[in-house]
Amino acid sequence: MAKRVLSCFIDESGDFGPYEAHSPYYYVAIVLHDQSDDISDKIAGLNQRAANEGFSDCLEKSSAATFSFTCLY
């Protein structure tokens, strides 16, 4: 069976400190991506939508921690 690369992108936002009414939540986002599937057109579309809303290229410049590993499936 051929090996395929599955990437895992994890990003978080918030604070584990004492409750503050102005930021009551802690968010974690996890995206799994099979590297054999090209998603560059989807990323370009998301960046265009973000730019249209005034968030120029914010998705492409994320500082999310990135972990890659190889798995069989």
KASUL-V520282 format. One record per backbone hydrogen bond with DSSP energy under -1.0 kcal/mol. NH is the residue of the N-H (numbers start at 1). CO is the residue of the C=O. If there is no record, write none. Layout:
NH CO
NH CO
This chain:
4 71
6 69
7 33
8 67
9 31
10 65
11 29
13 27
23 20
27 13
29 11
31 9
33 7
35 5
37 34
43 39
44 40
45 41
46 42
47 43
48 44
49 45
50 46
51 47
52 48
53 49
54 51
55 50
58 55
61 57
62 59
67 8
69 6
71 4
